[in-house]
Amino acid sequence: MATKEKIFITGANGLLGQKLVAQLVEEGKFEVLASGRGECRLPGDGFTYVSLDITDRESVEEVFQKYQPNTVIHGAAMTQVDDCEKDREACYLANVTATENLIGAAERVKSHFIFVSTDFIFSGEKGPLTEDEEPNPVNYYGESKLIAEQKLIASSLKWAIARTVLVYGIAHDMSRTNIILWVKKSLEEGKTIQVVDDQFRTPTLAEDLAAGCILIANQKAEGVYNISGEDFLTPLDMALMTADYFGLDKSLIKKADSSTFTQPAKRPAKTGFIIEKAKNELGFQPKTFRAGIAILAKQIILAR
């Protein structure tokens, strides 16, 4: 029997990592190597877990020499935008140095390298955007991800970049919140919430982002792909749709604009992606935002 190719996942304990590992194990095409910092927090089996600090170059080299992965999906990152703004050194270490370490190790074993990037590499002056748009980040998180993209493009690897937007979903241990959970909980508790209507995104279900990355891996695709939802929405739209779905009181949702909130990092006003390339070349088919709410609603029940 032919041996399976090995796929190496970074950030496996995180939301995307959990979805990637679950889908890859279910699909059964690859030998799955899941890595994260510290203990394994993933449910189930069918994969090998590797505890790894990707900011430590020697450790990364050792692991890659030992396992020789054919494919890498690098999803680990420091993604809290305000924390990145306040602690640029930590952000650079997590998002650039770690990526450099992985690229260097992958070059030696000739892995196909898939890097998960973000709409925050763009200025936010217009949207939705194609893959060819000129990056111009307005915060340090976006800057760090753009630098990491450039390092990968300059490498000798066969590479792909999966850019995504506002990922939402439920981690198996309910450790992460998102706009749907926040709106649902707030309205159920009778709280008034302020939600902005002057930012535009194409929100992405975590399962869909994982599926898009796996399509890239299976097809050994190269280049930049927009992997996001298709619905072009404001956070206010998302909140109202969530209230509608769960039958909650929409009068508690108050319209606000970005100037209402003071945050250390500037947010791009308008991003969102056009995903025709991923649909046509990869066969990517994301859920609508309403279908995403329904999927989360089921998962909330199962997590109880």
N, C-alpha and C positions, 0 to 999 in steps of 0.2 A: 504494500500500500504506500502511495506517495506521502511523504511527510508534508504536513501543513506549513505554509509560510507563517512567520511569527510577526505579530503586530504589537507594538509597544505604546501604551497609553500613559501620558503624564496627567497629573491632577485627577487620578482615578477616584479619589474620595469625594470630589466635588460633584456638582449637579450634572454637568455635561459628562464627566468621567463615568459616573454611575450609569447613565443612559447608554454611553458607548459600550461599556463592558457588557451590560445586559443584552444589548442587541447583537454584539459580536459573538457572544457565547451561544445565543439562540441560533444565529445564522450558521455557526459551526465551520466557517471556511478557514479561519485563522487559528493558530495557537495564540491565546490572548495573554499578554504580559501587562498587568495593571500595576502602575507605580504611583506612590504618593508619599507624602512626608508622614512619618510615624506609623501607627498601627493601621491595619486594614479596617475600613469602616463600610466595606461593601458587603451586601447580603449575598447568599448563594455561593455556588462553586463553579467549577469549569474553567477557571483561570488561575494563573500564577501571580501572586502578589509580591512586589518588590518594594521594600521600604527604601526611599531614595530622596536625598536632598539635592535637587538639580542645580542648586547654586554652588555645589562642591564639584569642581571639574574632575578631580581624580576619581571620586565615587561614580560619576556618570561614565567615565571611560571604562572603569572596571565592569560595570553592569552591561555596557554595550559589548565589550569584548566577550563577556560570559555568554550572553544570550544571542548576540548577532541578529537583531531584529531586521526583517525585510522592509517593514513599514513602521513609521512613527507617526502618531497623532499627538501633537503637542498642544494640549488645552490648558495646562496649568498656568496661572498668571495671578498677579495682584490686580484685582479688578475694581476695588473700592476707589472710585474716582477721586473723592476728597482726600482719602488717605494718601493716594499717590501724589497729590498736589502738595500735601503737607510734609511728606517724608520721601523726597525724590530719590535719595540714596537707596532706600529699601525697594522702591518701585523699579529703579534701574537694575538692581541686583536680581529681582524676581522676574522681570519682564525682558531684560536685554541680556545680562550676563548668563542667566540660566539657559536662555535660547542659544547663545553662542556655545555654551558647553555641550548642549545636545547636538547642535549642528556639527561641531568638531568631532564628536564621538560617532555620529551617524556617517560622516564623510569616510571614516576609516573602515566602516562595515558596509558602506554603499546602500544605506536605507533610502526608501522613498519617504520624503519628509513632508508631512501635512501640518501646517501651522494655523491655529485658530486665531483670527484677528477680529477687528471691530470697526463699526461705523464711526467711532470716535477719532479715527485718523482724519476725518473730514471737518471742514470749517462750519458746516451747518447753514450755509447760505442758500442752498437749494437741495431738493430731493423730490422723489426718490432718484438714486444714483446708479449708474452702470459701473462695471469693473474698471472702466477707463478714466474715471474721474480723477482729477489731480488732488492728492492728499494735502491737507493743510490744517493740522490739529490745533484746537484752541485750549487744550489742557495737557498736563504732563502725562497722564495715563495714555492719551492718544499718541503723544509724541514717543513714548516708550515702545508702544506697539508698532508704530511706523518704523522706528529704528530697527526693531527685531525683524520686521518684514524685509527691510533692506539688507540686513545681514544674511538672511536666507537666500534672497535673490542673487546676492554676490557669491554664494557658495558654489561648490562643484556638484551639489546634489541634484537629483531629480526632485523637484519641489512642487507643492501646491499650497495656496493660501485660501482658507475658507473664512471669508469675512462675514460677520453676523451682526445682528441688531437686537438689543433689549431681550435677552433670553429669559424666558419664564418657565417654571415647572416646579415639580415637587420632588425633593430628595426623599429617599426611602425613610429617613429618620425625622422628616419634617423640620430639618435644621435650617432651611432657607425660607425666607418669605419672598413674596413677589406682589405685583400690583393687584392681582386677582384675590389672593389670600388677604391682603391688607384691606381692600375695599369690602370684601365679604365680612371680615371680622369687625371692622369699624361700624358698618351699617347694622350688623346684627346686635351690636352693643349700643346702638342708638346715637353714635357719635357723628357730629358734623365733620366732613372732611373737605379740604381745599385741594383741588386737582387742576393742574395747568392745562390750558388749551392752546398754548402757543409753541409747543414742541411737537414735532411729527416724527413718527418711527414706523417701521414694519416689524412689530413684535414677533419673536421666534419661539416656538415651543421647543423645549430642550430635546425632546424625542426627535423632532424634525432636524435640528442641527446635527445630532448624532447620526441620523440616517444619511444626511448630506455628506458628512465626513467619511462615512463607510462607503458610499457610492464612489467618492474620489479614490479611496483605498482599493476597492475592488477593481476599478477600471484603470488603476495606476495613472490617473489623470494628472496633468501638469498645468500650472498657471494659476490665475486668480479666479475664484468663484464667489459670487454673492450667494450666501446660504442663509436665507431669512424667510419670514412669513411674507405674504403678499399684501395684506390689508394695511393701507397707509392711514394711520390713526394718531390722534392726540391721546395723551394720558386721560383726558376727560372723556373722550370716546370710549376708551377701554373701561373706565370706571362705570359709565352708564350702561354699557353692554353687560358688565358683570352684575350690576344691580338688577337689570332686566332678567338675566338668566336665573338668578336665585330668588327673584320676586321680592327684592328688598326696596326700601324707601329711597327713591332717587332724589327727593327734596333735600336730603341730608348732604348731597354732593354739591359743593359750591365751586363755581368757576373762578380760577385764579390765573395770573400770568407769572412768568418766571421771576419777575422782579419782586414778587411777594416773598420769595425764599432767598435767604442769604446762604450761599454755599461757597466753600473755599475754591472749588474748581468751576470754571465756566463750562456750561453744557452747549453742544452745538444745537441750534434751534431746530433745524430741519435736516434729517438724514433719510433713512429708509432706503431700501434697495429695489432695483429692478432685477428680477431673477431669471430672465429669459435664457441666459447662457446655461445656468445650472439645469433648468428644465429641459432644454433642447439637447445639451451634450451629455448630461448625467442621468436624465430621467427623474430629476428631483421634483417631488410633489408635496409641498407643505400643506398643513391644515389651515383652515380659516381661523381667525381669532375666536369666533364663537365655538367652533369645534374644539379648539384648545381649552376653552372654559369647561366644556362638557367632559373632556378627558380629565382635567384637574378635579372636577366635582366627583368623579368616580374614584380617583386616587385618594381624595380626602376621606371618603367612606372606608376604603380599604386600609388606610393608615391608622384608623382608630383602633 
